[in-house]
Amino acid sequence: MMYAAFRSIGAYVPQKVLSNSDLETMVDTTDEWITKRTGIKERRIAADDEFTSDMGAKAAEIAIERSGIPKEQIDLVVCATISPDYFNMPSTATIIATKLGLPPVMAFDISAMC
């Protein structure tokens, strides 16, 4: 019997940090106001040459390494994002699969907003 399973999880965040204190110098707000309403203390900002697929590939590499599964056994890449590399095609998942050097696999994006 064949089945699908998540065997590992990987995460990646960009290096640049934008804190609420940074935002206080840009707009009329305070750390307290932002935190009280959103719970957000800081956000990560991608570099100018860093795309969603780059971040997804870095997170996937970590997950693959942790799982102990060879890349040849991966047969599906799903990317959930509201900020794809391109508006419509190709899907960010296919770009991630290519950056990972996977054999031809099924790949698709899930787009949803809060």
Phi and psi restraints in degrees (range 20) as a CNS / XPLOR table:
assign (resid 1 and name C) (resid 2 and name N)
       (resid 2 and name CA) (resid 2 and name C) 1.0 -93.5 20.0 2
assign (resid 2 and name N) (resid 2 and name CA)
       (resid 2 and name C) (resid 3 and name N) 1.0 145.9 20.0 2
assign (resid 2 and name C) (resid 3 and name N)
       (resid 3 and name CA) (resid 3 and name C) 1.0 -151.8 20.0 2
assign (resid 3 and name N) (resid 3 and name CA)
       (resid 3 and name C) (resid 4 and name N) 1.0 164.4 20.0 2
assign (resid 3 and name C) (resid 4 and name N)
       (resid 4 and name CA) (resid 4 and name C) 1.0 -102.2 20.0 2
assign (resid 4 and name N) (resid 4 and name CA)
       (resid 4 and name C) (resid 5 and name N) 1.0 149.0 20.0 2
assign (resid 4 and name C) (resid 5 and name N)
       (resid 5 and name CA) (resid 5 and name C) 1.0 -153.3 20.0 2
assign (resid 5 and name N) (resid 5 and name CA)
       (resid 5 and name C) (resid 6 and name N) 1.0 145.6 20.0 2
assign (resid 5 and name C) (resid 6 and name N)
       (resid 6 and name CA) (resid 6 and name C) 1.0 -88.8 20.0 2
assign (resid 6 and name N) (resid 6 and name CA)
       (resid 6 and name C) (resid 7 and name N) 1.0 120.1 20.0 2
assign (resid 6 and name C) (resid 7 and name N)
       (resid 7 and name CA) (resid 7 and name C) 1.0 -101.8 20.0 2
assign (resid 7 and name N) (resid 7 and name CA)
       (resid 7 and name C) (resid 8 and name N) 1.0 -14.8 20.0 2
assign (resid 7 and name C) (resid 8 and name N)
       (resid 8 and name CA) (resid 8 and name C) 1.0 -165.7 20.0 2
assign (resid 8 and name N) (resid 8 and name CA)
       (resid 8 and name C) (resid 9 and name N) 1.0 162.9 20.0 2
assign (resid 8 and name C) (resid 9 and name N)
       (resid 9 and name CA) (resid 9 and name C) 1.0 -132.0 20.0 2
assign (resid 9 and name N) (resid 9 and name CA)
       (resid 9 and name C) (resid 10 and name N) 1.0 140.5 20.0 2
assign (resid 9 and name C) (resid 10 and name N)
       (resid 10 and name CA) (resid 10 and name C) 1.0 -128.6 20.0 2
assign (resid 10 and name N) (resid 10 and name CA)
       (resid 10 and name C) (resid 11 and name N) 1.0 155.5 20.0 2
assign (resid 10 and name C) (resid 11 and name N)
       (resid 11 and name CA) (resid 11 and name C) 1.0 -140.1 20.0 2
assign (resid 11 and name N) (resid 11 and name CA)
       (resid 11 and name C) (resid 12 and name N) 1.0 151.8 20.0 2
assign (resid 11 and name C) (resid 12 and name N)
       (resid 12 and name CA) (resid 12 and name C) 1.0 -148.8 20.0 2
assign (resid 12 and name N) (resid 12 and name CA)
       (resid 12 and name C) (resid 13 and name N) 1.0 140.1 20.0 2
assign (resid 12 and name C) (resid 13 and name N)
       (resid 13 and name CA) (resid 13 and name C) 1.0 -131.4 20.0 2
assign (resid 13 and name N) (resid 13 and name CA)
       (resid 13 and name C) (resid 14 and name N) 1.0 145.1 20.0 2
assign (resid 13 and name C) (resid 14 and name N)
       (resid 14 and name CA) (resid 14 and name C) 1.0 -62.0 20.0 2
assign (resid 14 and name N) (resid 14 and name CA)
       (resid 14 and name C) (resid 15 and name N) 1.0 158.9 20.0 2
assign (resid 14 and name C) (resid 15 and name N)
       (resid 15 and name CA) (resid 15 and name C) 1.0 -73.2 20.0 2
assign (resid 15 and name N) (resid 15 and name CA)
       (resid 15 and name C) (resid 16 and name N) 1.0 -37.2 20.0 2
assign (resid 15 and name C) (resid 16 and name N)
       (resid 16 and name CA) (resid 16 and name C) 1.0 -72.1 20.0 2
assign (resid 16 and name N) (resid 16 and name CA)
       (resid 16 and name C) (resid 17 and name N) 1.0 129.8 20.0 2
assign (resid 16 and name C) (resid 17 and name N)
       (resid 17 and name CA) (resid 17 and name C) 1.0 -112.2 20.0 2
assign (resid 17 and name N) (resid 17 and name CA)
       (resid 17 and name C) (resid 18 and name N) 1.0 133.4 20.0 2
assign (resid 17 and name C) (resid 18 and name N)
       (resid 18 and name CA) (resid 18 and name C) 1.0 -116.5 20.0 2
assign (resid 18 and name N) (resid 18 and name CA)
       (resid 18 and name C) (resid 19 and name N) 1.0 109.9 20.0 2
assign (resid 18 and name C) (resid 19 and name N)
       (resid 19 and name CA) (resid 19 and name C) 1.0 -91.1 20.0 2
assign (resid 19 and name N) (resid 19 and name CA)
       (resid 19 and name C) (resid 20 and name N) 1.0 166.9 20.0 2
assign (resid 19 and name C) (resid 20 and name N)
       (resid 20 and name CA) (resid 20 and name C) 1.0 -62.2 20.0 2
assign (resid 20 and name N) (resid 20 and name CA)
       (resid 20 and name C) (resid 21 and name N) 1.0 -34.4 20.0 2
assign (resid 20 and name C) (resid 21 and name N)
       (resid 21 and name CA) (resid 21 and name C) 1.0 -61.9 20.0 2
assign (resid 21 and name N) (resid 21 and name CA)
       (resid 21 and name C) (resid 22 and name N) 1.0 -38.8 20.0 2
assign (resid 21 and name C) (resid 22 and name N)
       (resid 22 and name CA) (resid 22 and name C) 1.0 -60.9 20.0 2
assign (resid 22 and name N) (resid 22 and name CA)
       (resid 22 and name C) (resid 23 and name N) 1.0 -42.3 20.0 2
assign (resid 22 and name C) (resid 23 and name N)
       (resid 23 and name CA) (resid 23 and name C) 1.0 -66.1 20.0 2
assign (resid 23 and name N) (resid 23 and name CA)
       (resid 23 and name C) (resid 24 and name N) 1.0 -29.4 20.0 2
assign (resid 23 and name C) (resid 24 and name N)
       (resid 24 and name CA) (resid 24 and name C) 1.0 -60.5 20.0 2
assign (resid 24 and name N) (resid 24 and name CA)
       (resid 24 and name C) (resid 25 and name N) 1.0 -29.5 20.0 2
assign (resid 24 and name C) (resid 25 and name N)
       (resid 25 and name CA) (resid 25 and name C) 1.0 -82.4 20.0 2
assign (resid 25 and name N) (resid 25 and name CA)
       (resid 25 and name C) (resid 26 and name N) 1.0 -13.5 20.0 2
assign (resid 25 and name C) (resid 26 and name N)
       (resid 26 and name CA) (resid 26 and name C) 1.0 -100.6 20.0 2
assign (resid 26 and name N) (resid 26 and name CA)
       (resid 26 and name C) (resid 27 and name N) 1.0 -38.7 20.0 2
assign (resid 26 and name C) (resid 27 and name N)
       (resid 27 and name CA) (resid 27 and name C) 1.0 -136.6 20.0 2
assign (resid 27 and name N) (resid 27 and name CA)
       (resid 27 and name C) (resid 28 and name N) 1.0 167.4 20.0 2
assign (resid 27 and name C) (resid 28 and name N)
       (resid 28 and name CA) (resid 28 and name C) 1.0 -79.2 20.0 2
assign (resid 28 and name N) (resid 28 and name CA)
       (resid 28 and name C) (resid 29 and name N) 1.0 88.4 20.0 2
assign (resid 28 and name C) (resid 29 and name N)
       (resid 29 and name CA) (resid 29 and name C) 1.0 -155.2 20.0 2
assign (resid 29 and name N) (resid 29 and name CA)
       (resid 29 and name C) (resid 30 and name N) 1.0 175.2 20.0 2
assign (resid 29 and name C) (resid 30 and name N)
       (resid 30 and name CA) (resid 30 and name C) 1.0 -136.4 20.0 2
assign (resid 30 and name N) (resid 30 and name CA)
       (resid 30 and name C) (resid 31 and name N) 1.0 158.5 20.0 2
assign (resid 30 and name C) (resid 31 and name N)
       (resid 31 and name CA) (resid 31 and name C) 1.0 -56.8 20.0 2
assign (resid 31 and name N) (resid 31 and name CA)
       (resid 31 and name C) (resid 32 and name N) 1.0 -43.8 20.0 2
assign (resid 31 and name C) (resid 32 and name N)
       (resid 32 and name CA) (resid 32 and name C) 1.0 -60.7 20.0 2
assign (resid 32 and name N) (resid 32 and name CA)
       (resid 32 and name C) (resid 33 and name N) 1.0 -44.9 20.0 2
assign (resid 32 and name C) (resid 33 and name N)
       (resid 33 and name CA) (resid 33 and name C) 1.0 -61.4 20.0 2
assign (resid 33 and name N) (resid 33 and name CA)
       (resid 33 and name C) (resid 34 and name N) 1.0 -46.8 20.0 2
assign (resid 33 and name C) (resid 34 and name N)
       (resid 34 and name CA) (resid 34 and name C) 1.0 -65.2 20.0 2
assign (resid 34 and name N) (resid 34 and name CA)
       (resid 34 and name C) (resid 35 and name N) 1.0 -48.4 20.0 2
assign (resid 34 and name C) (resid 35 and name N)
       (resid 35 and name CA) (resid 35 and name C) 1.0 -62.7 20.0 2
assign (resid 35 and name N) (resid 35 and name CA)
       (resid 35 and name C) (resid 36 and name N) 1.0 -42.5 20.0 2
assign (resid 35 and name C) (resid 36 and name N)
       (resid 36 and name CA) (resid 36 and name C) 1.0 -61.6 20.0 2
assign (resid 36 and name N) (resid 36 and name CA)
       (resid 36 and name C) (resid 37 and name N) 1.0 -38.0 20.0 2
assign (resid 36 and name C) (resid 37 and name N)
       (resid 37 and name CA) (resid 37 and name C) 1.0 -90.0 20.0 2
assign (resid 37 and name N) (resid 37 and name CA)
       (resid 37 and name C) (resid 38 and name N) 1.0 -27.1 20.0 2
assign (resid 37 and name C) (resid 38 and name N)
       (resid 38 and name CA) (resid 38 and name C) 1.0 -122.9 20.0 2
assign (resid 38 and name N) (resid 38 and name CA)
       (resid 38 and name C) (resid 39 and name N) 1.0 -23.4 20.0 2
assign (resid 38 and name C) (resid 39 and name N)
       (resid 39 and name CA) (resid 39 and name C) 1.0 81.5 20.0 2
assign (resid 39 and name N) (resid 39 and name CA)
       (resid 39 and name C) (resid 40 and name N) 1.0 -0.8 20.0 2
assign (resid 39 and name C) (resid 40 and name N)
       (resid 40 and name CA) (resid 40 and name C) 1.0 -85.3 20.0 2
assign (resid 40 and name N) (resid 40 and name CA)
       (resid 40 and name C) (resid 41 and name N) 1.0 130.2 20.0 2
assign (resid 40 and name C) (resid 41 and name N)
       (resid 41 and name CA) (resid 41 and name C) 1.0 -106.0 20.0 2
assign (resid 41 and name N) (resid 41 and name CA)
       (resid 41 and name C) (resid 42 and name N) 1.0 -31.7 20.0 2
assign (resid 41 and name C) (resid 42 and name N)
       (resid 42 and name CA) (resid 42 and name C) 1.0 -155.2 20.0 2
assign (resid 42 and name N) (resid 42 and name CA)
       (resid 42 and name C) (resid 43 and name N) 1.0 161.3 20.0 2
assign (resid 42 and name C) (resid 43 and name N)
       (resid 43 and name CA) (resid 43 and name C) 1.0 -135.4 20.0 2
assign (resid 43 and name N) (resid 43 and name CA)
       (resid 43 and name C) (resid 44 and name N) 1.0 156.5 20.0 2
assign (resid 43 and name C) (resid 44 and name N)
       (resid 44 and name CA) (resid 44 and name C) 1.0 -101.5 20.0 2
assign (resid 44 and name N) (resid 44 and name CA)
       (resid 44 and name C) (resid 45 and name N) 1.0 139.6 20.0 2
assign (resid 44 and name C) (resid 45 and name N)
       (resid 45 and name CA) (resid 45 and name C) 1.0 -116.7 20.0 2
assign (resid 45 and name N) (resid 45 and name CA)
       (resid 45 and name C) (resid 46 and name N) 1.0 124.4 20.0 2
assign (resid 45 and name C) (resid 46 and name N)
       (resid 46 and name CA) (resid 46 and name C) 1.0 -67.6 20.0 2
assign (resid 46 and name N) (resid 46 and name CA)
       (resid 46 and name C) (resid 47 and name N) 1.0 146.6 20.0 2
assign (resid 46 and name C) (resid 47 and name N)
       (resid 47 and name CA) (resid 47 and name C) 1.0 -66.3 20.0 2
assign (resid 47 and name N) (resid 47 and name CA)
       (resid 47 and name C) (resid 48 and name N) 1.0 161.4 20.0 2
assign (resid 47 and name C) (resid 48 and name N)
       (resid 48 and name CA) (resid 48 and name C) 1.0 -58.1 20.0 2
assign (resid 48 and name N) (resid 48 and name CA)
       (resid 48 and name C) (resid 49 and name N) 1.0 -30.8 20.0 2
assign (resid 48 and name C) (resid 49 and name N)
       (resid 49 and name CA) (resid 49 and name C) 1.0 -104.4 20.0 2
assign (resid 49 and name N) (resid 49 and name CA)
       (resid 49 and name C) (resid 50 and name N) 1.0 21.1 20.0 2
assign (resid 49 and name C) (resid 50 and name N)
       (resid 50 and name CA) (resid 50 and name C) 1.0 -115.6 20.0 2
assign (resid 50 and name N) (resid 50 and name CA)
       (resid 50 and name C) (resid 51 and name N) 1.0 122.0 20.0 2
assign (resid 50 and name C) (resid 51 and name N)
       (resid 51 and name CA) (resid 51 and name C) 1.0 -111.7 20.0 2
assign (resid 51 and name N) (resid 51 and name CA)
       (resid 51 and name C) (resid 52 and name N) 1.0 168.4 20.0 2
assign (resid 51 and name C) (resid 52 and name N)
       (resid 52 and name CA) (resid 52 and name C) 1.0 -54.5 20.0 2
assign (resid 52 and name N) (resid 52 and name CA)
       (resid 52 and name C) (resid 53 and name N) 1.0 -41.1 20.0 2
assign (resid 52 and name C) (resid 53 and name N)
       (resid 53 and name CA) (resid 53 and name C) 1.0 -64.8 20.0 2
assign (resid 53 and name N) (resid 53 and name CA)
       (resid 53 and name C) (resid 54 and name N) 1.0 -33.8 20.0 2
assign (resid 53 and name C) (resid 54 and name N)
       (resid 54 and name CA) (resid 54 and name C) 1.0 -63.8 20.0 2
assign (resid 54 and name N) (resid 54 and name CA)
       (resid 54 and name C) (resid 55 and name N) 1.0 -45.6 20.0 2
assign (resid 54 and name C) (resid 55 and name N)
       (resid 55 and name CA) (resid 55 and name C) 1.0 -67.4 20.0 2
assign (resid 55 and name N) (resid 55 and name CA)
       (resid 55 and name C) (resid 56 and name N) 1.0 -40.3 20.0 2
assign (resid 55 and name C) (resid 56 and name N)
       (resid 56 and name CA) (resid 56 and name C) 1.0 -63.6 20.0 2
assign (resid 56 and name N) (resid 56 and name CA)
       (resid 56 and name C) (resid 57 and name N) 1.0 -41.4 20.0 2
assign (resid 56 and name C) (resid 57 and name N)
       (resid 57 and name CA) (resid 57 and name C) 1.0 -65.5 20.0 2
assign (resid 57 and name N) (resid 57 and name CA)
       (resid 57 and name C) (resid 58 and name N) 1.0 -40.1 20.0 2
assign (resid 57 and name C) (resid 58 and name N)
       (resid 58 and name CA) (resid 58 and name C) 1.0 -64.6 20.0 2
assign (resid 58 and name N) (resid 58 and name CA)
       (resid 58 and name C) (resid 59 and name N) 1.0 -42.5 20.0 2
assign (resid 58 and name C) (resid 59 and name N)
       (resid 59 and name CA) (resid 59 and name C) 1.0 -65.7 20.0 2
assign (resid 59 and name N) (resid 59 and name CA)
       (resid 59 and name C) (resid 60 and name N) 1.0 -40.5 20.0 2
assign (resid 59 and name C) (resid 60 and name N)
       (resid 60 and name CA) (resid 60 and name C) 1.0 -65.5 20.0 2
assign (resid 60 and name N) (resid 60 and name CA)
       (resid 60 and name C) (resid 61 and name N) 1.0 -39.6 20.0 2
assign (resid 60 and name C) (resid 61 and name N)
       (resid 61 and name CA) (resid 61 and name C) 1.0 -57.8 20.0 2
assign (resid 61 and name N) (resid 61 and name CA)
       (resid 61 and name C) (resid 62 and name N) 1.0 -42.9 20.0 2
assign (resid 61 and name C) (resid 62 and name N)
       (resid 62 and name CA) (resid 62 and name C) 1.0 -63.0 20.0 2
assign (resid 62 and name N) (resid 62 and name CA)
       (resid 62 and name C) (resid 63 and name N) 1.0 -45.4 20.0 2
assign (resid 62 and name C) (resid 63 and name N)
       (resid 63 and name CA) (resid 63 and name C) 1.0 -62.6 20.0 2
assign (resid 63 and name N) (resid 63 and name CA)
       (resid 63 and name C) (resid 64 and name N) 1.0 -42.4 20.0 2
assign (resid 63 and name C) (resid 64 and name N)
       (resid 64 and name CA) (resid 64 and name C) 1.0 -63.7 20.0 2
assign (resid 64 and name N) (resid 64 and name CA)
       (resid 64 and name C) (resid 65 and name N) 1.0 -44.7 20.0 2
assign (resid 64 and name C) (resid 65 and name N)
       (resid 65 and name CA) (resid 65 and name C) 1.0 -61.3 20.0 2
assign (resid 65 and name N) (resid 65 and name CA)
       (resid 65 and name C) (resid 66 and name N) 1.0 -44.3 20.0 2
assign (resid 65 and name C) (resid 66 and name N)
       (resid 66 and name CA) (resid 66 and name C) 1.0 -65.2 20.0 2
assign (resid 66 and name N) (resid 66 and name CA)
       (resid 66 and name C) (resid 67 and name N) 1.0 -33.4 20.0 2
assign (resid 66 and name C) (resid 67 and name N)
       (resid 67 and name CA) (resid 67 and name C) 1.0 -73.0 20.0 2
assign (resid 67 and name N) (resid 67 and name CA)
       (resid 67 and name C) (resid 68 and name N) 1.0 -28.9 20.0 2
assign (resid 67 and name C) (resid 68 and name N)
       (resid 68 and name CA) (resid 68 and name C) 1.0 76.3 20.0 2
assign (resid 68 and name N) (resid 68 and name CA)
       (resid 68 and name C) (resid 69 and name N) 1.0 9.1 20.0 2
assign (resid 68 and name C) (resid 69 and name N)
       (resid 69 and name CA) (resid 69 and name C) 1.0 -92.4 20.0 2
assign (resid 69 and name N) (resid 69 and name CA)
       (resid 69 and name C) (resid 70 and name N) 1.0 133.5 20.0 2
assign (resid 69 and name C) (resid 70 and name N)
       (resid 70 and name CA) (resid 70 and name C) 1.0 -68.2 20.0 2
assign (resid 70 and name N) (resid 70 and name CA)
       (resid 70 and name C) (resid 71 and name N) 1.0 147.5 20.0 2
assign (resid 70 and name C) (resid 71 and name N)
       (resid 71 and name CA) (resid 71 and name C) 1.0 -56.5 20.0 2
assign (resid 71 and name N) (resid 71 and name CA)
       (resid 71 and name C) (resid 72 and name N) 1.0 -29.4 20.0 2
assign (resid 71 and name C) (resid 72 and name N)
       (resid 72 and name CA) (resid 72 and name C) 1.0 -64.2 20.0 2
assign (resid 72 and name N) (resid 72 and name CA)
       (resid 72 and name C) (resid 73 and name N) 1.0 -18.6 20.0 2
assign (resid 72 and name C) (resid 73 and name N)
       (resid 73 and name CA) (resid 73 and name C) 1.0 -89.9 20.0 2
assign (resid 73 and name N) (resid 73 and name CA)
       (resid 73 and name C) (resid 74 and name N) 1.0 -6.9 20.0 2
assign (resid 73 and name C) (resid 74 and name N)
       (resid 74 and name CA) (resid 74 and name C) 1.0 -81.4 20.0 2
assign (resid 74 and name N) (resid 74 and name CA)
       (resid 74 and name C) (resid 75 and name N) 1.0 129.1 20.0 2
assign (resid 74 and name C) (resid 75 and name N)
       (resid 75 and name CA) (resid 75 and name C) 1.0 -126.8 20.0 2
assign (resid 75 and name N) (resid 75 and name CA)
       (resid 75 and name C) (resid 76 and name N) 1.0 8.3 20.0 2
assign (resid 75 and name C) (resid 76 and name N)
       (resid 76 and name CA) (resid 76 and name C) 1.0 -154.5 20.0 2
assign (resid 76 and name N) (resid 76 and name CA)
       (resid 76 and name C) (resid 77 and name N) 1.0 136.4 20.0 2
assign (resid 76 and name C) (resid 77 and name N)
       (resid 77 and name CA) (resid 77 and name C) 1.0 -124.5 20.0 2
assign (resid 77 and name N) (resid 77 and name CA)
       (resid 77 and name C) (resid 78 and name N) 1.0 124.8 20.0 2
assign (resid 77 and name C) (resid 78 and name N)
       (resid 78 and name CA) (resid 78 and name C) 1.0 -119.4 20.0 2
assign (resid 78 and name N) (resid 78 and name CA)
       (resid 78 and name C) (resid 79 and name N) 1.0 130.5 20.0 2
assign (resid 78 and name C) (resid 79 and name N)
       (resid 79 and name CA) (resid 79 and name C) 1.0 -120.6 20.0 2
assign (resid 79 and name N) (resid 79 and name CA)
       (resid 79 and name C) (resid 80 and name N) 1.0 121.0 20.0 2
assign (resid 79 and name C) (resid 80 and name N)
       (resid 80 and name CA) (resid 80 and name C) 1.0 -103.4 20.0 2
assign (resid 80 and name N) (resid 80 and name CA)
       (resid 80 and name C) (resid 81 and name N) 1.0 114.8 20.0 2
assign (resid 80 and name C) (resid 81 and name N)
       (resid 81 and name CA) (resid 81 and name C) 1.0 -155.6 20.0 2
assign (resid 81 and name N) (resid 81 and name CA)
       (resid 81 and name C) (resid 82 and name N) 1.0 152.2 20.0 2
assign (resid 81 and name C) (resid 82 and name N)
       (resid 82 and name CA) (resid 82 and name C) 1.0 -107.6 20.0 2
assign (resid 82 and name N) (resid 82 and name CA)
       (resid 82 and name C) (resid 83 and name N) 1.0 5.2 20.0 2
assign (resid 82 and name C) (resid 83 and name N)
       (resid 83 and name CA) (resid 83 and name C) 1.0 -132.9 20.0 2
assign (resid 83 and name N) (resid 83 and name CA)
       (resid 83 and name C) (resid 84 and name N) 1.0 69.7 20.0 2
assign (resid 83 and name C) (resid 84 and name N)
       (resid 84 and name CA) (resid 84 and name C) 1.0 -68.7 20.0 2
assign (resid 84 and name N) (resid 84 and name CA)
       (resid 84 and name C) (resid 85 and name N) 1.0 163.5 20.0 2
assign (resid 84 and name C) (resid 85 and name N)
       (resid 85 and name CA) (resid 85 and name C) 1.0 -61.5 20.0 2
assign (resid 85 and name N) (resid 85 and name CA)
       (resid 85 and name C) (resid 86 and name N) 1.0 -40.4 20.0 2
assign (resid 85 and name C) (resid 86 and name N)
       (resid 86 and name CA) (resid 86 and name C) 1.0 -127.2 20.0 2
assign (resid 86 and name N) (resid 86 and name CA)
       (resid 86 and name C) (resid 87 and name N) 1.0 154.7 20.0 2
assign (resid 86 and name C) (resid 87 and name N)
       (resid 87 and name CA) (resid 87 and name C) 1.0 -58.6 20.0 2
assign (resid 87 and name N) (resid 87 and name CA)
       (resid 87 and name C) (resid 88 and name N) 1.0 -44.8 20.0 2
assign (resid 87 and name C) (resid 88 and name N)
       (resid 88 and name CA) (resid 88 and name C) 1.0 -130.2 20.0 2
assign (resid 88 and name N) (resid 88 and name CA)
       (resid 88 and name C) (resid 89 and name N) 1.0 -58.6 20.0 2
assign (resid 88 and name C) (resid 89 and name N)
       (resid 89 and name CA) (resid 89 and name C) 1.0 -137.9 20.0 2
assign (resid 89 and name N) (resid 89 and name CA)
       (resid 89 and name C) (resid 90 and name N) 1.0 147.6 20.0 2
assign (resid 89 and name C) (resid 90 and name N)
       (resid 90 and name CA) (resid 90 and name C) 1.0 -75.9 20.0 2
assign (resid 90 and name N) (resid 90 and name CA)
       (resid 90 and name C) (resid 91 and name N) 1.0 161.5 20.0 2
assign (resid 90 and name C) (resid 91 and name N)
       (resid 91 and name CA) (resid 91 and name C) 1.0 -67.3 20.0 2
assign (resid 91 and name N) (resid 91 and name CA)
       (resid 91 and name C) (resid 92 and name N) 1.0 150.8 20.0 2
assign (resid 91 and name C) (resid 92 and name N)
       (resid 92 and name CA) (resid 92 and name C) 1.0 -63.7 20.0 2
assign (resid 92 and name N) (resid 92 and name CA)
       (resid 92 and name C) (resid 93 and name N) 1.0 -32.9 20.0 2
assign (resid 92 and name C) (resid 93 and name N)
       (resid 93 and name CA) (resid 93 and name C) 1.0 -60.9 20.0 2
assign (resid 93 and name N) (resid 93 and name CA)
       (resid 93 and name C) (resid 94 and name N) 1.0 -38.9 20.0 2
assign (resid 93 and name C) (resid 94 and name N)
       (resid 94 and name CA) (resid 94 and name C) 1.0 -69.0 20.0 2
assign (resid 94 and name N) (resid 94 and name CA)
       (resid 94 and name C) (resid 95 and name N) 1.0 -34.1 20.0 2
assign (resid 94 and name C) (resid 95 and name N)
       (resid 95 and name CA) (resid 95 and name C) 1.0 -67.7 20.0 2
assign (resid 95 and name N) (resid 95 and name CA)
       (resid 95 and name C) (resid 96 and name N) 1.0 -41.9 20.0 2
assign (resid 95 and name C) (resid 96 and name N)
       (resid 96 and name CA) (resid 96 and name C) 1.0 -60.3 20.0 2
assign (resid 96 and name N) (resid 96 and name CA)
       (resid 96 and name C) (resid 97 and name N) 1.0 -46.2 20.0 2
assign (resid 96 and name C) (resid 97 and name N)
       (resid 97 and name CA) (resid 97 and name C) 1.0 -58.0 20.0 2
assign (resid 97 and name N) (resid 97 and name CA)
       (resid 97 and name C) (resid 98 and name N) 1.0 -41.5 20.0 2
assign (resid 97 and name C) (resid 98 and name N)
       (resid 98 and name CA) (resid 98 and name C) 1.0 -65.9 20.0 2
assign (resid 98 and name N) (resid 98 and name CA)
       (resid 98 and name C) (resid 99 and name N) 1.0 -45.1 20.0 2
assign (resid 98 and name C) (resid 99 and name N)
       (resid 99 and name CA) (resid 99 and name C) 1.0 -63.5 20.0 2
assign (resid 99 and name N) (resid 99 and name CA)
       (resid 99 and name C) (resid 100 and name N) 1.0 -28.6 20.0 2
assign (resid 99 and name C) (resid 100 and name N)
       (resid 100 and name CA) (resid 100 and name C) 1.0 -80.3 20.0 2
assign (resid 100 and name N) (resid 100 and name CA)
       (resid 100 and name C) (resid 101 and name N) 1.0 -11.6 20.0 2
assign (resid 100 and name C) (resid 101 and name N)
       (resid 101 and name CA) (resid 101 and name C) 1.0 71.3 20.0 2
assign (resid 101 and name N) (resid 101 and name CA)
       (resid 101 and name C) (resid 102 and name N) 1.0 31.6 20.0 2
assign (resid 101 and name C) (resid 102 and name N)
       (resid 102 and name CA) (resid 102 and name C) 1.0 -75.5 20.0 2
assign (resid 102 and name N) (resid 102 and name CA)
       (resid 102 and name C) (resid 103 and name N) 1.0 154.0 20.0 2
assign (resid 102 and name C) (resid 103 and name N)
       (resid 103 and name CA) (resid 103 and name C) 1.0 -66.7 20.0 2
assign (resid 103 and name N) (resid 103 and name CA)
       (resid 103 and name C) (resid 104 and name N) 1.0 169.7 20.0 2
assign (resid 103 and name C) (resid 104 and name N)
       (resid 104 and name CA) (resid 104 and name C) 1.0 -53.9 20.0 2
assign (resid 104 and name N) (resid 104 and name CA)
       (resid 104 and name C) (resid 105 and name N) 1.0 122.2 20.0 2
assign (resid 104 and name C) (resid 105 and name N)
       (resid 105 and name CA) (resid 105 and name C) 1.0 -134.9 20.0 2
assign (resid 105 and name N) (resid 105 and name CA)
       (resid 105 and name C) (resid 106 and name N) 1.0 162.9 20.0 2
assign (resid 105 and name C) (resid 106 and name N)
       (resid 106 and name CA) (resid 106 and name C) 1.0 -71.6 20.0 2
assign (resid 106 and name N) (resid 106 and name CA)
       (resid 106 and name C) (resid 107 and name N) 1.0 142.7 20.0 2
assign (resid 106 and name C) (resid 107 and name N)
       (resid 107 and name CA) (resid 107 and name C) 1.0 -154.2 20.0 2
assign (resid 107 and name N) (resid 107 and name CA)
       (resid 107 and name C) (resid 108 and name N) 1.0 136.5 20.0 2
assign (resid 107 and name C) (resid 108 and name N)
       (resid 108 and name CA) (resid 108 and name C) 1.0 -154.3 20.0 2
assign (resid 108 and name N) (resid 108 and name CA)
       (resid 108 and name C) (resid 109 and name N) 1.0 160.0 20.0 2
assign (resid 108 and name C) (resid 109 and name N)
       (resid 109 and name CA) (resid 109 and name C) 1.0 -101.7 20.0 2
assign (resid 109 and name N) (resid 109 and name CA)
       (resid 109 and name C) (resid 110 and name N) 1.0 149.2 20.0 2
assign (resid 109 and name C) (resid 110 and name N)
       (resid 110 and name CA) (resid 110 and name C) 1.0 -113.9 20.0 2
assign (resid 110 and name N) (resid 110 and name CA)
       (resid 110 and name C) (resid 111 and name N) 1.0 121.4 20.0 2
assign (resid 110 and name C) (resid 111 and name N)
       (resid 111 and name CA) (resid 111 and name C) 1.0 -111.4 20.0 2
assign (resid 111 and name N) (resid 111 and name CA)
       (resid 111 and name C) (resid 112 and name N) 1.0 123.4 20.0 2
assign (resid 111 and name C) (resid 112 and name N)
       (resid 112 and name CA) (resid 112 and name C) 1.0 -153.1 20.0 2
assign (resid 112 and name N) (resid 112 and name CA)
       (resid 112 and name C) (resid 113 and name N) 1.0 150.2 20.0 2
assign (resid 112 and name C) (resid 113 and name N)
       (resid 113 and name CA) (resid 113 and name C) 1.0 -119.5 20.0 2
assign (resid 113 and name N) (resid 113 and name CA)
       (resid 113 and name C) (resid 114 and name N) 1.0 163.3 20.0 2
